[in-house]
Amino acid sequence: MAVSFGTALVVLDGAIATIALPTIARDLGVGSAEAVLVVSVYQLVLVMTLLPFSALGDRIGHRTLYQYGQALFAVATILCFFARSLPFLLVVRAVQALGAAAALSVSSALVRAIYPPAQLGRGLGINSVVVSSSAALAPTLGGLILGIAPWPWVFAIAAPFALLSLLIGRALPDPEPRDLPYDVLGAVQCAAAFGLTISGIESAVHGSSPVVSAAIIAAGLLIGKIFVQRERHRPNPILPVDLLGKPVFALSTAGALTAFIASMTLILSLPFRLQHDFGFGPGEIGAMIAPWPLTTMVVAPLAGVLSDRFPAALLGGIGMTIATVALLLLGFLPAHADYLDVTWRMMLCGTGFGLFLSPNARLIIGAAPRDRAASAGGLISTTRLTGQTLGATLVAGLLAFGASGATPALVAAGLTVVAGLCSIVRLSPGVRI
C-alpha cells in the first residue's frame, strides 16, 4: 500500500497536467508549444536525477530516500496551487520532479524486496494496476475539476495522496544502507548529459538559434561519452553499463524507450486534436482518454502473471502489434467522430501497451542481480521518463511546425513498430536469458 500510494501520487500529478494544457495556455496567455513545457520540464528533471538518486538509495537505504522524496513532492505540489505565471509554475514543477525522482528511483527495488522471486511478475503487475488506475483517474478527474474550478486545482488534488503516502511509508521494508562512497562527479555528469542533450532538443523545437541548440546538444553528448567511459571502470556505476552490455537488457531498454515515446506522443497531442478538430470540451476529452489506462489496468496484471510463465518477448511482440493497429485507427478517425469512435480505439491501445510494458519490466528487474535491483529499477524509470520527455518534445515540435490531424498518431504507430521488432528479436536463442 505504501508503494502504491506513492506511485499513484506521482502518476496522478504527472498525468493530470496533460488534460489541463489547453486551459493553462489560454489562461496564462502562452502558445500551445510553450504550455507543453509544463509537462516536459517535469519529465526533464526526472530524467536528469533518477539514476543519481538510485545510486544514493543504495547508500542511505531505499525506504529513507523514498520518504524524503515523498515529503519534497508534497511541498511542491501545494506550491503549484499558487502559480500564476508560467515561469513560476515551471520552477515549482522542477522541484516537484526532484521529489518524484527520489521516490521513483527506488520503487522497483522496493517491489522486489517485498515480493518473492517466483511472484515478481505478479508484483510488478499489481504495481502496473496502480499506475494505470491513477492514469485513468487523472484525465477524468482533471476534466471534472476544470469544469468547476480554475486550473491550479488540478495540482492540489494530489496533496491528500502525498500525506497518506507519508503516513503509511513506515511499513516499507527497513532501510539497508550500504557503506559505499557516493560518486558525486558521476552524478553531476549523468544529470548534465541527459539535461543538456534534451534541453538542446527542446531549444531547437521552440525556435531558438540552431547554432546554440546544436552546441547544447553537442555538449550533452560529449559529457555523456565521458560519463559512459568513466562508468565502465567503476564497481558500482550510476549508469548500469554492465547490464546494458547484455543484448537482452539493451533490446528491452530500446523497446521500452520507443514505446514510451509513442504513447506520450499520442496522449499529449490528442487533447489538442479532439478540441480543435472535433470541438470536444475538457470533460469529454478526459472521458475519451481514460479508457486507455483503464484497459491497461486490467491487461497489465494479467500480462505480469503470464510473464512468469511465458516469454516476455512473445507477449511484447503481440502487444506492440495490437498497439500499432490501434494507433493507425486513431490516425484515421471518421470526419465526425463521436465518443465511441475514440474510446474503443483507446481501449485497443491500452491492451497493446499493457501486454508489452509489464512483461518488459519484469524481464529487466528479474534478470538483474539482487544487489543491482535499484540500478535496474532506475534504468526502467529513466527509460520511461526519457521516452515521455522525448515524446513531449516531439509533440511540441509537431505543434510548432504546424503538424496536426493524423500526423502524431501515425508517427506513434511507426515507433511501436520499432518497439515490437526489439521485442521479437529477444526470442533469438542468442539473446534469451
ABEGO torsion letter per residue (X at the ends): XAAAAAAAAAAAAAAAAAAAAAAAAAAAGBBAAAAAAAAAAAAAAAAAAAAAAAAAAAAAEAAAAAAAAAAAAAAAAAAAAABABAAAAAAAAAAAAAAAAAAAAAAAAAAAAABBAAAAAAAAAAAAAAAAAAAAAAAAAAAAAAAABBAAAAAAAAAAAAAAAAAAAAABBBBBBBBBBBBAAAAAAAAAAAAAAAAAAAAAAAGBBAAAAAAAAAAAAAAAAAAAAAAAABABBABBAAAAABAAAAAAAAAAAAAAAAAAAAAAAAAAAAAAAAGBBAAAAAAAAAAAAAAAAAAAAAAAAAAAABBAAAAAAAAAAAAAAAAAAAABBBABBBAAAAAAAAAAAAAAAAAAAAAAAAAAAAABBAAAAAAAAAAAAAAAAAAAAAAAAAAAAAAAAGBBEAAAAAAAAAAAAAAAAAAAAAABAAABX
